[in-house]
Amino acid sequence: MTRLAGRTALVTGAASGIGRAIACRFAAEGALVVVADLDDGENSARDGGAPTARAIAEAGGRAIFQRTDVTEESEVEALFAAARQASGRIDILVSNAGTFRGNPILATTPANWDADMDLNLRSHYLVNRAAIAAMAGEEARADGIRGRIVNMASQLGVTAPPGHLTYSVAKAGIAQMTRQLAVDYAREGILVNAIGPGRIITGYHPGEAEYVASGTIDAATAYSLARTPFPRLGRPDDVAGAALFLASDDCTFVSGHLLMVDGGWTAY
Amino acid sequence: MFALTDKIAVITGAASGIGAATARRFAHAGAHVVLAAYSPDGHDVDRVRADVAAAGRQAMVVETDVGQTPSVDALAAAALARFGRIDIALANAAIARRKPSLELDDRSWEQTLGIDLQGVWRLFRAVLPAMRDAGGGRLLATASTAGPFEAWEAHVHYSAAKAGIVGMVRSLAAEVGPLGITVNAIAPGIIETPQTLDSVNSLGAGGIAETGRTQPVRRIGKPEDIAAAYHFLASDDASFVTGHTLLVDGGRMLIRG
């Protein structure tokens, strides 16, 4: 498949889970993938940015890994510099890096509010700002498009997950940033969209590893399964398929949209 | 996977505009296409049939009035008789009739709702048993920004129908999700089609050109923009997307301009 042939895609949080699935899918579609993650993989047998890039290369794709803390402006600048050096042009950004954490308001402090917002909202701002600066300076392609951005929001930015204040506020913020940037840069040919994943089994959250390995289901996973109209929970590849549409030449007239990939959770 | 190799797709309103573009797109992706068309509209479905055939796929034209239950049931039966299954059903046929609300009588209301809303339901209902028996399928419908997301003066009936599709898609997705069937809609913004080019009942050429200048992307849409999004929703890449209405409007609803 060659739907992203000749394109360069930068994917943050690509060491594992959804980000890794996106990086691998985009590479399989012909993109040069810039894998960005804080985790370089030195301490893990399977996760990490370097292992993701290696897996892509072993499958015949092209990828480079740049260890990046997306909460640090200087590291985001270094990431984009490395991407430019590798390819000369950034066509696609998938701003995916983030961590599921949050507390009820009385369990938060101003300090951990700031820390959570730095990680799950401000980092997306930094990466989007750098991407738009890079894309706006490029020649438009034949279809008038200079670049496509896909931001990872969440079902939990549309619903209100009990006890996860900072997470849901940050994810709602990502969706609104997506709308704002879509309006502000449509004229420049930059399409900005977001994905709202539902319960995606990445194997990293409590109970998921056992569910994946043996089908043993804990209470939280069982609830998610019961609550999702589709007869299974999500997979990282489900999100990768949606991200591919939004990043591909088939996305021509969609901008500012929050595409839910949730098996019907928010519809129900 | 993105390919639709040997999938069977039924599309209503397939003779023109979004339906015709989607039929061509599906055929190029490998699907065989059942083209439901209503000949009194005067669109040339034979050109669409020829394009599907030129893509090396099978095309079947079925004269269909989506306002009549027996006609839609016969469409589904004909598709099943020919191909044995239906993987994708796109309820796309619709009419738009300008009617100031003080003149909107029962007949006008019932005609538009009967085609634009009940027509969608007739197709979904007709294909659901086959999809249930097959263990899955894709139900798709063309909604609109007008109704669920924005106002359109003198089109209260059309707006009610299109908003109704969004609600139908949500509730049906919840109900048939356990059967492995996904249900989604696209809400197109301003797309250049025979319908929008009708200056009596819609914007007309001048109106859509003016609208294009005020939209974030500075152009109006083409049927192919919608067809590409339908291709995604019909493919395995959208396996976990259901109950969703995908806006394909060039960002129009963000500024309501």
Interface residues (C-beta under 8 A of the other chain):
Chain A: M1 R3 R179 A182 V183 A186 R187 G198 T228 P229 F230 P231 G234 R235 D238 V239 G241 A242 L244 F245 D250 C251 T252 F253 V254 S255 G256 H257 L259 M260 V261 D262 G263 G264 T266 A267 Y268
Chain B: F2 V169 R170 A173 A174 E175 G177 P178 L179 G180 T182 G189 Q215 P216 V217 R218 G221 K222 E224 D225 I226 A228 A229 H231 F232 S235 D236 D237 A238 S239 F240 V241 T242 G243 H244 L246 L247 V248 D249 G250 G251 M253 L254 I255
